[in-house]
Amino acid sequence: MRNRTLADLDRVVALGGGHGLGRVLSALSSLGSRLTGIVTTTDNGGSTGRIRHAEGGIAWGDMRNCLNQLITEPSVASAMFEYRFGGQGELAGHNLGNLMLKALDHLSVRPIEAINLIRSLLKVDAFLIPMSEQPVDLIALDDRGQQVYGETAIDKLAMPPRELLLSARANATKEAVEAIHEADLILIGPGSFYTSLMPVLLLPDMAQALRRTPAPMVFIGNLGKELSPAAAQLTLADKLTVMEKYIGRKVIDAVVVGPHVDTTGVSERLIVQEPLEAADIKYRHDRQLLHSALEHAIQRLG
């Protein structure tokens, strides 16, 4: 039997948020509708945070970022979606894509319907699913046991938190759980560890689906140093330990990391260590190199 390739897979599911998840999805966009992104919805900073503060609802910023990176046909719609207001007025700093998603959310029965409307407008084939359709924020207990509320505050922590939790009990979006059940391959990362990757794993039904899936799971490490002082202290082995603590069992079969990453303490897992840097921005993954590294991981996982 020949080695499997990405082209053989019927459903590839990637978890995370923001720039990192968008990069992975764009690297795999040739999979079209066989590709699904499950997107973090706990952001409380920037334009997204201002919209949530005024209007409530889930955070749309990470979803918008993923959609932006999947646009292959520039159009008036895509130019509008990517537009950010300048100046000093009330709209300054707001991204029109965030406002469009929020407006469609008001007009739709469910947030996922708003996303599907934008996907068809922008001609994006990959499926994008919010981790939850219920508004929740990220909370951390810091190293002294004090509660720290919201992603922007958690990203400023000097020391790794004792615990992470969500501000309310929330269910994963049912389509997200179904996608995990149907997946042939699951990818986690890259991205801000505590605030982009971990929130998805804090949903009990998502953790349960990840415990039960027979699909191979691959963690894609960051290339640059984390901006969060607490996350920057974690080794690759530490990150795997934290993720699997919240998932509830050892599930990550392979890691895909750059050549300079310290893999000490990572045992009984496939390590794919290859150059992954984009030529223009060293801390971003080159799409072709990432695609190639994931091919190597799948072939070696069998």
N, C-alpha and C positions, 0 to 999 in steps of 0.2 A: 504493500500500500504506500502510495507516494505521500510525502509530507503535506500537511494542510497549509493553505495560504489564506490570506485575508479574503481573497476572491471567493473562497469556498464557503465562507461563513454567511449564514442567513440573517443573523442579528448580532450586531456589535453594540454594546452599551457602554457609554463613558459617563462617569460621575464627576462632579466638581463644580467650579464656578469661574466666572470672569475670563480673563485673558488665557489662562491655562487650558480650560476646557474648550474654549473657542479654537485654540491652536490645534488641539488633538482632533476636533471635529473637522477642521479645514484640511488637516493632513490626511484624513480618511474620507473626504467628501466624495471620492470616486465610488464609494459604497452606496451612495444615494439613499433611498428609503430603507436600506438595511441597517442604517446607522441611527442610533438614538442617543441623545444627551439628556441626562437627568441633572437639572440645574439647581444650585443653591439659591434660596429665596430669603435669606436672613440679613442682607446688607442694610445698614442704617446710616450710611455716609453719603456725601455728595448729593447730586441731583435726586437719586433714588431715595435717600434719607429724607430730603425735604418733601418729596411727594408723599412718602409714607406718613410723615409727621402731620401734613395737612389733610390727607385723604384716607389714611389707613391702607390696609391691603398688604399683599406680598411685595417683596422687593423685585423690581423688574430689571435692574442694572445688569446683572450677570447674564440674564436671558438676552437682553439687547446686545451685549458684547458678543455672545455666541452667534446670534443672527447676523451681526455685522461681518463676522469672519467667514460666514458661509455664503455670503452674497457673491455670485459669480458673474452676474449680468448687471453692470451699472445701469441705473435707470433714474428717472425723476423720483420714483418711490424710494430707491435706495439712498439717493442724495438727501431726501427729506429725513429718512430714518436715521441717518448718520449725523444730521445737522445739530450743532451745539450753539446756543445763543451766547453772544458776547455782550459787551457793554456793562452798565451798572444797574439796570432795571430789575424788576421782579423776576424776569425770565433769565437773567444772566446766569450762565453756568448750567442751565437746564438743557438736557438732551431731548430733542424732539422725539426720538425713538421711545424714550421712557414715557413721554406724555401720550404718544400714540397708543402704546400698550395699555397705559392706565385708562385712556378713553375707551378703548375697545373692551377692556375689562368691565367697565361700567355698562357697556352695551351688550355684553355676553352673559350667558348663564354661568359659565365657568371660565376661570383664567386660561385653561388649556384651549378653549375655543378662540380666545383673543390671539393666542400664539399661532394657532392654525390659520387664522385670517391673515396675519402678518407674513407667515411662511408662504402662503399662496401669492400674496402681493409681491414678495421679494423673490419668488421662484426658488425657494429653499426646499430641497428634497428631504434632507435629514429630519427626523422627528425630534422635537424639543419638548421636554416635559418638566414642569416645575416640581421640585422635590415634594412640595405640599401645596395645596391650594388654600390652606389656612394660614393667616398671618402669625408668624412667630419670630421672636428674637433669640439671639444666642446669649447665653449667660455662662460666666466662668466663676469658679471659686478659686481665688488666687492662692499663693503659697502660704498665706496666713489664714485662709478660710473665709476671707471677705468676698462678698458677691460683687462681681463686675458685670455691668449690663451693656450689651450691644457690641457689635463687631468692632467698631472704631476704637472703643475703650480696650477691648481684649487685645487688639493688635499692638497696643502700647505697653502691655504687661512686660515687666523686666524679667520675670521668672516664669517657667512653665506652670500653668494652672494645675491645681489638684484635681479638678473635675470640670467637665463641660456639660451643659444641659440646655434644653430649650425652655423658653419662657412660659409655654403652655403645652399641654399634651396635644399633639397633632398627629394626624394620619398622613402617611405618604400618599401621593396621588395614585389612584388605583392603576392607572396606565403605567406608572413607574414600577410598581410591584410586578405587574404582568410582564413588562420588558425584561426585568431581572429573571423571571421564571423562564422566559423564552430565549434568553441570551446564549450564544455560543462562545462569547468572549466578553469579559467585563474589565474595563480600564478605570483606574482611579488616579487622579492627578494629571499633570502637575498643577500647582496653585498654592495659595497661602494656606498653610497646613491647618491652622486652627479655625480660620474663618471662611475658607472656600471648600475644603475637603471634608472636615469633620461634621458640619451641620447635617449633611445627608445621612451620615451613619448614626446620628442620634435619634432618628425616627425608629420606634420599636419595630414596626412592620417592615421597614427597609432592612434593618439589621437581621431580622428573621429570614427575609428572602435571600440575603447574602450568605447566611449560614447554610441555607438549604440548597442553593444552586450547585449543580455539578459543573458549571462552566468554569474554565480556567480564569483566574483573576490576576491582572498585571498592574503593579504600581509604577507610575512614571514619575521619577524624581525631578525636582527643580534643578535648573542650571545655575541660577544666580543665588546669592545669599538672601535668605528671607528678610523682608523689611521689618517684620515683627521680632523684637529682641528675644522674646520667649521662644518662638519657633526656631529662630536661628541657632539656638543652643542644642536642638535635637539632632542626633545622628540619624542616618537612614534606619538603623536597627531600632532606635527609639520610636520613630514614626510608625514602623510596622507594628511594634508592641502596642502603641496607643490605639491605632485603628482596630486592631484585633481584639483589644480589651472591650471596645464598645460594640463591635460586631458580635462577639461572644465565642469565637473560636478561630483557630488558625486557618485562614482562607486564601491568603495571598501566595500564589504559586511562583510568581516571577517578578523581578524588578528590572526596569529599563532606566539606566542612569548614564550620565556623562563619564568620561574617562578619569576625571579627577575626584570622583566621589569616593569617600571612605566607606567600604562595604564591610568593615569589621563587625563581627557579631551577627551577620546575616547568614544563616545556615539553613540547609535543607530547602533551598529555593533556587530557582534558576536566576542567575545574574547575567543580564545582557548589558555590557558596558562598552559603549561606542561613542564616537564624536556625534554630538547632536545639535551643536550651536548654529544658529542662523548667522550668515555672514555679516548682516547689518547690525543686529542687536544680539550681543553675546548671551544674554540671559533668556532669550526666546529660543524655542526649539525650531530648527529648520524642518519644514514640512516633509521634504523628501527623506531626510535622514531619519526622522521619527517614524515615518511609514516603513522604511527599510528595517529599522531596529525592531519594530513590532512584528514584521514578517519573520525576522530571525527568532523572536521569542515564540511565535506560534509554531514554527517548524520544529523547534527544539522541545516544546511542550508536547508535541505530537497531537 
